[in-house]
Amino acid sequence: MTETVHMRSPDGEVREVETTPAVLIPMMIRGWQQCDPREEVTPDVRNADAGTTDLLR
């Protein structure tokens, strides 16, 4: 087990944190997930173009 992991927030922020229950559990309760440090985070754009009929063509 490594001593640190990379965590991604629901907003897309990535942080390297210690792998202790005192640090990880509160983050996971708030919706943070472990991620690959090389993973590119892109915003969720599913609703950005809602209502644009050009996407249906």
C-alpha positions as CSV (number, residue, x, y, z in Angstrom):
1,M,0.0,0.0,0.0
2,T,1.3,3.4,-0.9
3,E,1.5,6.2,1.7
4,T,-0.4,8.7,-0.5
5,V,-3.1,8.5,-3.1
6,H,-4.6,11.0,-5.5
7,M,-8.2,11.9,-4.9
8,R,-10.6,13.8,-7.2
9,S,-13.4,15.9,-5.8
10,P,-16.9,16.0,-7.3
11,D,-15.9,19.4,-8.8
12,G,-12.8,17.9,-10.5
13,E,-10.1,19.1,-8.1
14,V,-7.3,16.5,-7.7
15,R,-5.2,16.3,-4.5
16,E,-2.5,14.0,-3.2
17,V,-3.4,12.9,0.3
18,E,-2.2,10.6,3.0
19,T,-3.7,7.1,3.1
20,T,-5.0,7.2,6.6
21,P,-8.6,6.7,7.7
22,A,-8.7,10.1,9.4
23,V,-8.0,11.7,6.0
24,L,-9.7,9.4,3.5
25,I,-13.1,8.7,5.2
26,P,-14.2,12.4,5.5
27,M,-13.2,13.0,1.9
28,M,-15.1,9.9,0.6
29,I,-18.2,10.9,2.6
30,R,-18.1,14.3,0.7
31,G,-17.9,12.5,-2.6
32,W,-14.2,12.4,-3.4
33,Q,-12.9,9.3,-5.4
34,Q,-9.5,7.9,-5.9
35,C,-8.0,8.6,-9.3
36,D,-5.0,8.0,-11.4
37,P,-2.5,11.0,-11.0
38,R,-2.1,11.1,-14.8
39,E,-5.9,11.1,-15.4
40,E,-7.1,14.2,-17.2
41,V,-10.1,15.7,-15.5
42,T,-12.7,17.2,-17.8
43,P,-15.9,18.9,-16.6
44,D,-19.2,17.2,-16.9
45,V,-20.7,18.8,-20.0
46,R,-23.8,16.7,-20.4
47,N,-26.2,19.5,-19.6
48,A,-24.1,22.4,-21.2
49,D,-25.9,22.1,-24.5
50,A,-29.3,21.0,-23.3
51,G,-31.9,22.1,-25.8
52,T,-29.6,22.5,-28.7
53,T,-31.3,20.6,-31.6
54,D,-28.1,20.6,-33.7
55,L,-26.8,17.8,-31.4
56,L,-29.5,15.5,-32.6
57,R,-28.5,15.6,-36.3
